[in-house]
Amino acid sequence: MTERNARRQQRRKSISAGLRSHRAAERVSQKDFAESIEANPATVSNWENCGSVSTEDAWEIADHYGITLDELVGRTVPNPREAVA
């Protein structure tokens, strides 16, 4: 597996884990979550099992939870001002 493919797979795992974690915290079934964002329950299941998530769908998920995409995937971004100093 190339480094690029490994990074892509890691991002999928991060999105899957973030979605599963937020959904479980709300104690909402995949079916109910799917209905709330007008998606198919099978699609939500696919996302939670490391399936591809489009950018638009990732935004929809993040918006649903009132979080950023970085928060959805558990990514912390260093303060850009600190990086320049």
N, C-alpha and C positions, 0 to 999 in steps of 0.2 A: 504494500500500500504506500502510495506516495505521501509526502508530508502534507500536501494540499488536501488530498482525500482524507487523511487522518484528522486534519483540522475541521473539515466539513462534517465528518462523522461525530466529532466531539461537540460541534455546535448543535447538531440534531439531538444528541443526548441531553445537552443543556436545556434546549427548548422543551423536550419531552419531560424532563424532570421538573422544570419550572411550572409547566402546565399542570402536571399531575399534583405537585405540591400545593399550588394555589387552589385547585379544584377540591382537593381533599380537605384543605383547611376550611373551606366553606361547606364541606359535607354535602357536595352536590354530585349527583351521578353524571356519568358521561352523557347520558341521554338528555338530562335536564340542562347541562351546560351547552350541549349542541343546540338545543332549542333556543336557549337564550341568545346565542350568536347567529342563529339561523344557519346552522351547519348540520350535516348528516352525522349521526352518532358513530357510524363506521369511520368517518373521517377523523373525528376526535380520537377514537381508539387508535387509528393509524398514527396520528401525531404523537400520542403518548407512548407508542412503541417504536419511536425513532424514525417515523416516516417523514418525508419532506413536508415542510410548512412554507407556504409562499410568504413573501414579505407582507402582502396585504392581510393574510390570515394571522400572521404574528402580530401585526399592529392591532387587529381586531381583538385578539386575545389580551394583549397588554392594555388596550383601552377598556375592555370589559372589567379588568381588575384595577384600573386606575394606576397603572405602573408604567415604567418605561420598558423598552425592549431590553435594555441592559439589565434591569431588575428581573425581567422574566427569565433571562438565561443565567442569572446569578453572576453577572459580570460587573466588576468594579473598575471604574475608569479613574486613573490618577488625575488629580487636579492639574489641568493644563498649565496653569500659572506656575505650579511647583516644578513641573517638568522642564520649563524654560529656564528657571533660575539656576 
